[in-house]
Amino acid sequence: MNDTRTFRLTKIDWRWLVVTYCFLVLFHLLPSLLELSLWQFLLSRETWQFALWAGGGIALVSAYVGYRSTGITILEPGIASMLYMATLIPTMSKIRDIHATGYRLVGLLVALHLIAFLVGCFGAAVGEWLQMQREKKQPARS
């Protein structure tokens, strides 16, 4: 049995990675910071409220980028979501106040970044799917 298929990594389109990160900061983080009472509510309560807020925002922004990008742009929003999570973690008091060292803190940080990556990729995949559905409904142009 001769299997000639190979696994190829696609090149990262840095433009969409930067666009996604900037959109996350501009349309998710900045409005929350400007509305200080919302920001304090998110950070002073339970961690799950922050997770819902962050995950929902990451998914929506990634879906928009996936919808607007041409072709398949799924990996870039996932990577940008990880970078965005690295931006958010220092602002989150629950994580910042953990004085645990070692495996527990490292495990938590790795899990947060992995979840952000998966949510970003999922949002972009939904956006790509919506884009393909829109293109199917449009009549073919000659």
N, C-alpha and C positions, 0 to 999 in steps of 0.2 A: 504494500500500500504506500503510494507516494503522495504525500500531502504537500502541495506547493504553496499553500496559503501561509502568509506571514502576518504578524501583528505589527501594524504601523501606527505610530503616534502621529497625530496631526500637529502641525505647528500652531502655536498659540498666537492668536491675533491680539497683539498687545493693545491695539486701539480699543477693542471692545472690553478688554480687561480694565483699562483706565477709565473708560466711559462708565462701566458698571460701578466701579469704586466711587467715582465722582458723583454718580446719581445716588448711590446709597448715602453718601455724606450730605449731599445737597438736599435731597428730597425725603430723607428719613431721619438723619441725626439732627440737622440744623433746625427743622421745624420743632422737633422735640426739645431742643435746647432753648429755642426762643420762647416756647411755652413752658416756662420754668415750673409751673405747678404740675404739669403733666410729667415732666422729667423727675421731679421729687416724688411724685406718686409712684412712678415705675421703679425707682431705686429704693424707696423706703419700705415697700411691701415685700411680698414673697418673691422668690426667684422665678416662679412660674409665670408671673405677670410680665416680668422683663423678658422671659424666653418667648412668650406669645407675641409681645410687641416686636422684638428683634426678628423672630422667625417669620412673622407675617410681613414685616417690611422687606426683609431680604427676599422672600418669595415673590412679592408683588413687583419689586424693582427688577429682579432677575427675569420674571415673566415678561415685563415690558421690553427689556433689552433683547430677550430671545425673540420676541415678536417683531421688533424693529430691525434686527440684524438680518442680513441676507445670508442664506445658507444655514448651516448648522453651527450655532454658537452656544454651546452648552458648558464646556469646560471653563471658559473665561469668567462667566458669572460665578461659578463655583469657587474659583481661585480668588476673585475679588471679594466674595463673601467671607472667605477666611481672613483676608487682609482687613476687612471691615470689622470682623469679630475681634481681631487683635487691636483695633482702634477702640472698640467698645469696652473691652474687659477692664482696662484701667479706670474707667468711669463707674463701673458697677461696684457699689459698696459691699455687697454680699461677698463677692469674690475677693475684692481688695482687702477685706477685713479678715479673711481666713489666714491664720498664722500657721497653718499646717504646712509642713515641708515634706519634700520627698515624693513618694509615689502617689499619694492622694491628690495633692495639688497638681502635679504633672498630669495625672490621669484625667482630672477635671478639665484642665486646659486643652488637652488633646481631644477629649470628647466634645467640648464646645466648638473647637475648630472643625472637627469632622462633621458634626451636625450642621454647622453653617455651610460647609462645602456641599453636603447632600441637599440641603434646602435650596441653596443657590442653583445647583444643577437641576433639581426638580422644577423650580420656577422657570428656568430657561427652557427646559424641555416642554413645559406647558405652553410657554410663549411660542416656541417653534411649532408645536402642534396646532395652535390657533392660527398661526401664519399659514401653514399648509392647508388648513380648512378654508381659509379666506381665498387662497389661490385656486382651490378646486372649484369654488362657487363662481369665480370670475370667468367670463367667457374668454376663450383663447383669442389672443390678438394676432393678426397676421401682418 
